[in-house]
Amino acid sequence: MYQDRREAGRRLAERLLHLKEDHPVILALPRGGVPVGFEIAAALSAPLDLLLVRKIGVPWQPELAVGAVVDGQQPETFINREVLESLNIPESYVAEEAARQLAEIERRRGLYLDGRPRIEVRDRTAVVVDDGIATGATVRVALRAVRRAAPARLVLATPVAPASTIAALRSEVDEIVCPLIPEDFGALSLHYADFDQVSDDEVIRLIGQARVDARAPAET
């Protein structure tokens, strides 16, 4: 069990130190992945950015995803054609919902980053970070979007995930780092003593602090 997300990030960072000389970019999934990614970025002296993903839910069952939108220099929309066709969901709905979710992504990026530009990942090592992975559906979409941005190497880092999810995601990345792979995963919160929700204010504070820390060596 981890004490909290910051402690999980520090323990995860120990497994990622071999990437430090690659000058990686850390891409955290808000909100829970940000405290984890902050600690990794600090340990690897790496820049920290956000990777925002919004689900496109089935109209009458929002928890079931028919697709997702991921931010980036060229935002990506992914559609699960099997779900779309089996449930006879109109293409027009998907297009409208994708536009709405993309607008929400841009709103959140503006809130969290205050207009700061995205960090380029092309030809760099990109490390995608979340505070834990259950089914891997959202993370899979995020990884595919990052892969299209042409990083030299794509790494997935998470403190905890079930073995089946790790196995299913291996083909999406060059490397997975996950220190805790419990036989009985249960709920993600069970693997943290403190799993309080991360606030928008905390995300803003950590992103700002990471930016200051990243500049500090050059300014001293």
DAZI-V61933 format. One record per pair of residues at least 24 apart in sequence whose C-alpha atoms are under 10 Angstrom apart, sorted by the first residue. I is the first residue (numbers start at 0). GAP is how many residues later the second one is. Records with the same first field share a line. If there is no record, write none. Layout:
I = GAP + GAP
This chain:
0 = 158 + 159 + 179 + 188 + 189 + 190 + 191 + 192 + 193
1 = 157 + 158 + 178 + 187 + 188 + 189 + 190 + 191 + 192 + 193
2 = 188 + 189 + 190 + 191 + 192
3 = 31 + 32 + 127 + 185 + 187 + 188 + 189 + 190 + 191 + 192
4 = 27 + 28 + 29 + 30 + 31 + 32 + 33 + 34 + 125 + 126 + 127 + 154 + 187 + 188 + 189 + 190 + 191 + 193
5 = 27 + 28 + 29 + 30 + 31 + 32 + 33 + 34 + 125
6 = 28 + 29 + 32 + 152 + 185
7 = 27 + 28 + 29 + 31 + 32 + 123 + 124 + 150 + 151 + 152 + 171 + 183 + 184
8 = 24 + 25 + 26 + 27 + 28 + 29 + 30 + 31 + 32 + 33 + 34 + 120 + 121 + 122 + 148 + 149 + 150
9 = 25 + 26 + 27 + 28 + 29 + 30 + 31 + 32 + 33 + 149
10 = 25 + 28 + 29 + 148 + 168
11 = 24 + 25 + 27 + 28 + 31 + 117 + 145 + 146 + 147 + 148 + 165 + 166 + 167 + 168
12 = 24 + 25 + 26 + 27 + 28 + 29 + 30 + 31 + 144 + 145 + 146 + 164
13 = 26 + 29 + 30 + 165
14 = 25 + 142 + 162 + 163 + 164
15 = 24 + 27 + 28 + 111 + 139 + 141 + 161
16 = 26 + 27
17 = 26
18 = 25 + 27 + 106 + 107 + 108 + 136
19 = 24 + 25 + 26 + 105
20 = 24
21 = 24 + 102 + 103 + 104 + 130 + 131
22 = 24 + 101 + 102 + 103
23 = 24 + 97 + 100 + 101 + 102 + 103 + 127 + 128 + 129 + 130 + 131
24 = 24 + 94 + 95 + 96 + 99 + 100 + 101 + 102 + 103 + 126 + 129
25 = 24 + 25 + 93 + 95 + 99 + 100 + 101 + 102 + 103 + 129 + 131
26 = 24 + 25 + 92 + 94 + 99 + 100 + 101 + 102 + 103 + 115 + 119 + 129 + 130
27 = 24 + 99 + 100 + 101 + 102 + 103 + 129
28 = 24 + 99 + 100 + 101 + 102 + 109 + 110 + 113
29 = 78 + 82 + 99 + 100 + 101 + 168 + 169 + 170 + 173
30 = 99 + 100 + 166 + 167 + 168 + 169 + 171 + 172
31 = 97 + 98 + 99 + 100 + 163 + 164 + 165 + 166 + 167 + 171
32 = 95 + 96 + 97 + 98 + 99 + 124 + 125 + 126 + 165 + 170
33 = 95 + 96 + 97 + 164 + 168 + 169 + 170 + 172 + 173
34 = 94 + 95 + 96 + 163 + 167 + 168 + 171 + 172
35 = 93 + 94 + 95 + 96 + 121 + 122 + 123
36 = 90 + 91 + 92 + 93 + 94 + 120 + 121 + 169 + 170 + 173
37 = 91 + 165 + 168 + 169 + 171 + 172
38 = 167 + 171
39 = 87 + 89 + 117
40 = 86 + 169 + 170 + 172 + 173
41 = 167 + 168 + 171 + 172
44 = 165 + 168 + 169 + 170 + 172
45 = 164 + 165 + 167 + 168
46 = 72 + 160 + 163 + 164 + 165 + 166 + 167 + 168
47 = 70 + 71 + 79 + 158 + 159 + 160 + 161 + 162 + 163 + 166
48 = 64 + 67 + 68 + 69 + 70 + 71 + 79 + 158 + 161 + 162
49 = 59 + 62 + 63 + 68 + 69 + 78 + 79 + 153 + 157
50 = 54 + 58 + 67 + 77 + 78 + 79 + 91 + 92 + 94 + 95
51 = 50 + 52 + 53 + 54 + 56 + 57 + 90
52 = 24 + 48 + 49 + 51 + 52 + 85 + 86 + 88 + 89 + 92
53 = 44 + 46 + 47 + 48 + 50 + 51 + 84 + 87 + 88
54 = 42 + 43 + 46 + 47 + 82 + 83 + 86
55 = 24 + 37 + 38 + 39 + 40 + 41 + 42 + 43 + 44 + 45
56 = 37 + 40 + 41
57 = 25 + 26 + 29 + 31 + 35 + 36 + 39
58 = 30 + 34 + 35 + 38
64 = 72 + 73
65 = 28
66 = 27 + 30 + 31 + 70 + 71 + 74
67 = 26 + 29 + 30 + 33 + 34 + 69 + 70 + 73 + 74
68 = 28 + 29 + 30 + 31 + 32 + 33 + 36 + 69 + 72 + 73 + 76
69 = 28 + 31 + 32 + 35 + 68 + 71 + 72 + 73 + 74 + 75 + 76
70 = 31 + 34 + 35 + 38 + 47 + 71 + 74 + 75
71 = 33 + 46 + 47 + 48 + 73 + 74 + 76 + 77
72 = 44 + 45 + 46 + 47 + 76
73 = 71 + 74 + 75
74 = 27 + 30 + 70
75 = 26 + 65 + 66 + 68 + 69 + 70 + 72
76 = 25 + 64 + 68
77 = 63 + 64 + 66 + 67
78 = 62
107 = 92
110 = 89 + 90 + 92 + 93
111 = 88 + 89 + 90 + 91 + 92 + 93 + 94 + 95 + 96
112 = 90 + 91 + 92 + 94 + 95
113 = 90 + 94
119 = 29 + 30 + 31
120 = 25 + 26 + 28 + 29 + 30 + 31 + 32 + 33
121 = 24 + 25 + 26 + 27 + 28 + 29 + 30 + 31
122 = 26 + 27 + 28 + 29 + 30
123 = 26 + 27 + 28 + 29 + 30
124 = 25 + 26 + 27 + 28 + 29 + 30
125 = 24 + 25 + 26 + 27 + 28 + 29 + 30
126 = 24 + 26 + 27 + 28 + 29 + 30 + 31 + 46 + 48 + 49 + 50
127 = 26 + 27 + 28 + 29 + 30 + 45 + 48
128 = 26 + 27 + 28 + 29 + 30 + 48
129 = 26 + 27 + 28 + 29 + 30
130 = 26 + 27 + 28 + 29 + 30 + 57 + 58 + 61 + 64
131 = 25 + 26 + 27 + 28 + 29 + 30 + 46 + 48 + 55 + 56 + 57 + 59
132 = 24 + 25 + 26 + 27 + 28 + 29 + 32 + 33 + 45 + 52 + 54 + 55
133 = 26 + 27 + 28 + 29 + 30 + 31 + 32 + 51 + 52 + 53 + 54
134 = 26 + 27 + 29 + 30 + 31 + 33 + 34
135 = 25 + 26 + 28 + 29 + 30 + 32 + 33
136 = 28 + 31 + 32
138 = 30 + 33
139 = 28 + 29 + 32 + 33
140 = 31
142 = 26 + 29 + 30
143 = 28 + 29
146 = 25 + 26
158 = 32
159 = 25 + 28 + 31 + 32
160 = 24 + 25 + 27 + 30
161 = 24 + 26
